[in-house]
Amino acid sequence: MRIIVLKIFIIASFIVFFFSCKNELNINAPYKEVPSVYAVLNPQDAIQMIRINKVFLGEGNANEMAQISDSINYQEGDLTVTLERFVNGVQVAATPTGNKQVITFRDSIIKTNPGAFNTTQRVYVTSDKLYVNGQYVLKVKNNKTSNLFTAKANAIDSIKPSGFTPFTPPYYPVAAGANPNDPNIYPDYSVQNLTYSPKFFPNEGSIYTMTLRFHFFDSLFTGNKEYKYVDYNFGNLYIKDVRTFGSNKMLAFDFKSTDLFSSLGYSLSKMGLSNDIRGRKMYKMQAIVYTSTQDYIDFLQFSAPSLSIAQEKPIYSNFENRAAMGIFTFRTRHSVFKEMASTFISQFSFNPKTCMYKFYTSQLVLQGC
């Protein structure tokens, strides 16, 4: 028994020694440049934007330093940010416009919402269009230190139309003479206890989310119109969530109309809408599907708040040799506009969740609550 106890004591002492050494922090270690990069590019966007910040060191209060623009932003001209594209290991044109081999980003300044960091942020932008295939290489070079930070990501295309509403033509606006009772032309999500399932084919992505955006206008007493919208957002689906519909392998976001109107009613209540108007009317809807990569899933998981007792988490990086913190990957968007069925438009006028907002019926009648 004493031998066993002695062995346990020796093992325990070794464990304590091992972890005490493991957690030692050398506060005199030399500074190493490790920028923070957020580069999630979308080939469907007109402007590509990359955010790059300095990971700063200082003796002052970190929260106060984060509010100082120079502490978190590189200066104009400090960085050269480029994209190159490769197919089967061979460098090819990086953009279909101009046939350029290298895309070079330019410096720009944006204003962000107040928060932990200074609201003035330097970003790097380009209006060059991107391909939806091939491997892109992002290079961030510090022109003062000559440090180079590199990451690779495969471009992906958006989802393709599925043949199921709302991802099937004709889209908004519909030509005169269309069948008003065809649900493929005019989506109708007005039957309260019915489950609806917008469907689409997956692409090369690993994570998918969808937004149904409802566009409406306020008719003012001046005769003018103010155009607004309200969103119904879904959670995430993953490639493992593909289901079989007939002979098709597809993804589908299921929802009930009751949940849709409850959510939209709540969102409308937060918009500060004025009822000092003639009325307001829903006139079109938009279905938007976003998709991204496994890298993006990993980044979200690393960035999520820790629910464990140990709050210290590893920092995500898909840069070569983890030389920079952050992510470089692709996110795509597929968006369609659809006219709404007359019954769907009218439901906003008398549904108990939305009737207080002076929505017209499809016949421009204020039915109300």
matplotlib code that plots the C-alpha trace (Angstrom):
import matplotlib.pyplot as plt

x = [0.0, 2.8, 4.5, 1.2, 0.8, 4.4, 3.9, 0.7, 2.6, 5.4, 2.9, 0.9, 4.1, 5.1, 1.7, 1.9, 5.4, 4.5, 1.5, 3.2, 6.0, 3.4, 1.6, 4.6, 4.5, 7.7, 6.8, 10.2, 9.7, 10.5, 7.5, 6.4, 4.1, 0.9, -1.9, -5.6, -7.2, -10.9, -11.2, -14.5, -15.0, -18.2, -17.9, -21.5, -20.6, -19.6, -16.9, -14.6, -13.5, -10.8, -10.3, -6.7, -5.9, -2.7, -2.4, -1.0, 1.2, 1.4, 1.7, -1.6, -5.2, -6.1, -9.6, -8.4, -5.8, -8.4, -10.2, -7.0, -7.1, -3.3, -3.2, -5.3, -4.9, -2.0, -1.1, -1.9, 0.6, 1.9, 0.4, 0.2, -2.8, -3.1, -5.0, -3.6, -5.6, -4.4, -6.1, -4.4, -1.4, -0.9, -1.4, -4.2, -6.2, -7.4, -10.4, -12.5, -12.5, -9.2, -7.6, -5.2, -3.0, -2.9, -5.6, -4.3, -6.5, -6.6, -6.7, -10.0, -11.6, -15.0, -16.9, -18.2, -20.7, -19.4, -18.0, -14.8, -12.7, -12.2, -15.0, -12.5, -11.3, -8.9, -10.0, -8.7, -11.1, -11.3, -14.0, -12.4, -14.8, -13.8, -14.2, -16.4, -13.8, -10.1, -7.8, -7.1, -4.0, -4.2, -0.9, -0.6, 2.9, 4.1, 6.1, 8.1, 9.0, 8.9, 6.8, 4.5, 1.3, -0.3, -3.5, -5.3, -9.0, -11.0, -13.6, -17.2, -20.3, -23.8, -26.6, -28.4, -32.2, -34.0, -37.2, -39.1, -40.7, -39.4, -36.2, -37.9, -38.8, -40.6, -39.1, -40.2, -41.7, -44.0, -45.3, -49.0, -51.2, -49.5, -51.8, -52.7, -53.3, -49.9, -47.9, -44.6, -45.1, -46.8, -45.6, -48.3, -47.2, -50.5, -52.1, -51.3, -50.8, -49.2, -45.5, -43.6, -40.3, -38.3, -35.9, -32.6, -29.7, -26.5, -23.2, -19.6, -20.3, -20.6, -22.9, -26.1, -28.5, -31.5, -33.4, -36.9, -37.0, -40.4, -40.4, -43.1, -43.8, -45.5, -47.9, -47.5, -50.1, -47.8, -48.4, -44.8, -43.7, -41.1, -39.6, -38.6, -38.2, -38.4, -36.5, -37.3, -34.0, -33.4, -30.8, -27.9, -28.1, -25.1, -24.3, -25.2, -28.8, -29.4, -32.8, -34.3, -37.3, -38.4, -35.2, -33.5, -31.0, -31.8, -31.7, -34.9, -35.8, -39.0, -41.3, -44.9, -46.8, -47.7, -44.0, -43.3, -46.0, -45.0, -41.4, -42.2, -44.6, -41.9, -39.4, -41.8, -42.4, -38.6, -38.5, -40.2, -42.8, -45.2, -48.8, -49.2, -49.5, -52.3, -51.3, -48.5, -48.4, -46.3, -45.4, -42.6, -40.5, -36.9, -35.3, -31.6, -29.4, -25.9, -23.4, -19.8, -17.0, -15.8, -13.2, -16.0, -17.7, -14.5, -14.0, -17.5, -16.9, -13.6, -15.2, -18.3, -18.3, -16.8, -19.4, -16.7, -15.0, -11.7, -12.3, -9.0, -9.6, -7.2, -7.2, -8.3, -6.0, -6.0, -2.9, 0.3, 2.3, -0.4, 1.6, -1.6, -4.7, -8.0, -9.6, -9.5, -12.4, -15.4, -19.1, -21.6, -25.1, -28.1, -31.0, -34.3, -37.3, -40.8, -44.2, -46.5, -49.9, -52.8, -53.9, -50.4, -50.4, -53.8, -52.8, -50.6, -53.6, -55.6, -53.2, -53.2, -49.4, -49.2, -52.7, -51.8, -49.3, -51.9, -51.1, -53.3, -54.9, -54.0, -57.0, -55.7, -58.3, -57.3, -59.0, -56.9, -57.5]
y = [0.0, 2.4, 1.7, 2.5, 5.7, 6.7, 6.1, 8.2, 11.0, 10.9, 10.9, 13.8, 15.8, 15.2, 16.4, 19.5, 20.2, 19.6, 21.9, 24.6, 24.7, 24.5, 27.7, 29.8, 33.1, 34.8, 38.5, 39.5, 37.6, 39.8, 41.3, 39.4, 41.0, 39.0, 40.9, 40.0, 39.4, 39.0, 38.2, 36.6, 37.3, 37.0, 36.8, 38.1, 41.4, 44.5, 45.4, 43.0, 44.2, 42.9, 44.1, 43.9, 45.1, 45.3, 43.1, 45.7, 45.6, 48.3, 49.0, 50.9, 49.7, 47.4, 48.7, 52.3, 51.4, 49.6, 53.0, 54.6, 54.3, 54.1, 51.2, 48.9, 50.3, 50.1, 53.4, 54.2, 52.5, 50.2, 47.1, 45.7, 43.3, 41.1, 38.2, 35.6, 32.7, 29.2, 26.3, 22.9, 24.6, 27.0, 30.8, 32.2, 35.4, 36.5, 38.4, 38.1, 41.8, 43.1, 39.7, 40.7, 38.1, 40.0, 41.9, 44.7, 46.1, 49.8, 51.5, 52.9, 54.1, 53.1, 54.1, 51.2, 51.1, 52.1, 49.1, 47.8, 49.2, 52.6, 53.4, 54.4, 51.3, 51.0, 48.4, 47.1, 47.1, 46.2, 46.4, 43.7, 40.9, 37.4, 34.0, 31.4, 28.6, 28.1, 28.6, 32.1, 33.1, 36.1, 37.9, 40.6, 42.3, 44.8, 47.2, 48.4, 45.1, 43.0, 40.4, 38.4, 36.7, 34.2, 32.1, 30.0, 29.4, 27.8, 30.0, 28.7, 29.5, 30.4, 27.8, 27.1, 27.6, 24.4, 24.4, 24.8, 28.0, 30.6, 29.7, 29.3, 31.9, 34.1, 36.6, 40.1, 41.9, 39.3, 40.1, 40.9, 37.9, 35.4, 32.9, 34.6, 31.2, 29.7, 29.4, 29.0, 32.5, 34.1, 32.5, 32.3, 31.7, 32.8, 29.5, 29.8, 26.1, 24.9, 24.0, 25.5, 24.2, 26.4, 23.9, 24.3, 22.2, 22.4, 23.7, 23.2, 24.9, 23.4, 25.8, 27.4, 30.0, 31.8, 35.1, 35.9, 39.6, 41.3, 44.7, 47.2, 50.9, 53.6, 55.8, 59.2, 62.0, 64.0, 61.4, 60.1, 56.6, 55.4, 52.0, 49.6, 45.9, 43.4, 40.1, 36.6, 34.8, 31.1, 29.2, 27.3, 24.1, 21.9, 19.6, 16.7, 18.1, 17.2, 15.4, 13.4, 14.8, 12.4, 11.8, 15.0, 15.5, 19.0, 21.3, 22.8, 25.4, 24.4, 27.0, 27.5, 30.7, 31.3, 31.5, 33.7, 36.3, 36.2, 36.9, 39.6, 41.2, 41.4, 42.8, 45.4, 46.5, 47.2, 49.4, 52.5, 52.6, 55.6, 55.1, 58.7, 57.5, 56.6, 53.0, 50.6, 47.6, 44.6, 44.4, 41.9, 39.3, 38.3, 34.9, 35.1, 32.0, 32.4, 29.6, 29.2, 26.8, 24.5, 27.1, 29.5, 26.9, 26.4, 30.1, 30.5, 27.7, 29.2, 32.6, 31.4, 32.3, 29.5, 27.7, 25.7, 26.6, 27.1, 30.4, 30.4, 29.3, 28.8, 31.6, 30.6, 31.0, 29.4, 31.4, 29.6, 28.7, 30.6, 33.7, 35.8, 35.4, 35.2, 33.8, 33.9, 32.1, 32.6, 33.2, 33.3, 34.7, 33.7, 36.1, 36.1, 38.6, 37.3, 38.9, 37.8, 36.2, 38.5, 36.3, 36.6, 40.4, 40.7, 38.5, 41.3, 43.6, 41.4, 39.0, 39.6, 40.0, 42.6, 44.2, 47.2, 48.6, 49.8, 47.3, 47.4, 44.3, 43.5, 45.7, 48.7, 48.3, 49.1, 46.2, 46.4, 44.6]
z = [0.0, 0.9, -2.5, -4.3, -2.3, -3.1, -6.8, -6.8, -5.0, -7.6, -10.5, -9.0, -8.4, -12.1, -13.3, -11.2, -12.4, -16.0, -16.1, -14.0, -16.7, -19.5, -18.2, -17.6, -19.5, -20.5, -20.2, -21.5, -24.8, -27.9, -29.7, -32.8, -35.4, -35.6, -37.4, -37.1, -40.5, -41.4, -45.1, -46.0, -49.7, -51.7, -55.5, -55.8, -54.1, -56.1, -53.5, -51.6, -48.2, -45.9, -42.3, -40.9, -37.4, -35.4, -32.3, -30.0, -26.9, -24.3, -20.6, -20.4, -20.0, -22.9, -23.1, -23.4, -26.0, -28.1, -28.4, -29.9, -33.7, -34.1, -31.6, -33.8, -37.3, -39.7, -41.2, -44.8, -47.1, -44.4, -46.0, -49.5, -49.8, -52.9, -54.3, -56.8, -58.3, -59.3, -61.1, -60.9, -59.4, -62.3, -61.8, -64.0, -64.2, -60.8, -62.2, -65.3, -65.8, -67.2, -67.1, -64.3, -62.7, -59.4, -57.6, -55.4, -52.7, -51.8, -48.4, -47.2, -44.0, -42.6, -39.5, -37.3, -34.5, -31.1, -29.1, -27.6, -30.5, -32.1, -34.5, -37.2, -39.0, -41.9, -44.4, -47.7, -50.7, -54.4, -57.0, -59.1, -59.8, -58.5, -60.1, -58.5, -58.9, -58.4, -55.5, -54.3, -52.4, -50.1, -49.4, -46.7, -46.8, -44.2, -46.3, -43.3, -41.7, -45.0, -43.0, -45.3, -44.2, -46.6, -46.7, -49.3, -49.9, -52.7, -54.3, -54.3, -56.4, -55.1, -55.0, -58.2, -58.8, -57.6, -59.5, -56.2, -55.0, -54.4, -56.3, -59.7, -62.3, -63.2, -60.7, -59.7, -61.6, -63.2, -66.7, -67.1, -67.8, -65.4, -63.6, -60.3, -58.7, -59.5, -56.2, -58.1, -59.4, -56.4, -53.1, -50.5, -46.8, -45.3, -44.1, -40.4, -39.4, -42.6, -42.8, -45.7, -47.0, -49.4, -51.1, -53.0, -54.2, -52.1, -53.7, -52.6, -49.3, -45.9, -44.0, -45.2, -43.9, -45.4, -44.9, -46.2, -46.6, -47.0, -48.8, -48.0, -48.5, -46.4, -48.3, -46.8, -46.7, -49.0, -51.7, -51.4, -50.5, -48.1, -48.8, -46.0, -45.3, -42.5, -42.2, -41.1, -40.4, -40.2, -38.3, -39.9, -42.0, -42.8, -45.6, -43.4, -43.3, -47.0, -47.4, -50.2, -52.0, -54.7, -56.7, -55.5, -52.7, -51.3, -48.4, -47.0, -44.4, -42.7, -41.0, -40.0, -41.1, -37.4, -36.5, -39.6, -38.6, -34.9, -35.8, -38.3, -35.8, -33.2, -35.7, -36.8, -33.2, -32.9, -36.1, -34.6, -37.3, -37.3, -38.1, -39.1, -42.7, -45.2, -44.9, -45.8, -48.1, -48.7, -52.4, -52.9, -51.0, -51.4, -50.6, -49.8, -49.2, -47.9, -48.0, -46.8, -46.2, -43.4, -42.5, -41.8, -39.5, -37.7, -37.3, -35.8, -33.4, -32.2, -31.9, -29.9, -26.2, -24.0, -21.8, -19.9, -16.7, -18.6, -20.4, -22.3, -25.8, -28.8, -31.4, -34.8, -37.8, -41.3, -42.3, -43.2, -40.0, -38.0, -38.7, -38.6, -36.5, -38.3, -41.5, -45.2, -47.0, -49.2, -48.6, -51.4, -51.8, -54.0, -54.0, -55.8, -55.7, -56.0, -56.2, -53.3, -53.6, -53.0, -50.0, -48.6, -48.9, -47.3, -44.4, -43.1, -42.9, -40.5, -38.9, -35.1, -35.1, -37.8, -38.1, -35.9, -38.4, -41.0, -43.7, -46.8, -48.2, -51.8, -52.8, -50.8, -48.1, -44.5, -42.7, -39.5, -36.2]

ax = plt.figure().add_subplot(projection="3d")
ax.plot(x, y, z, "-o")
ax.set_aspect("equal")
plt.show()
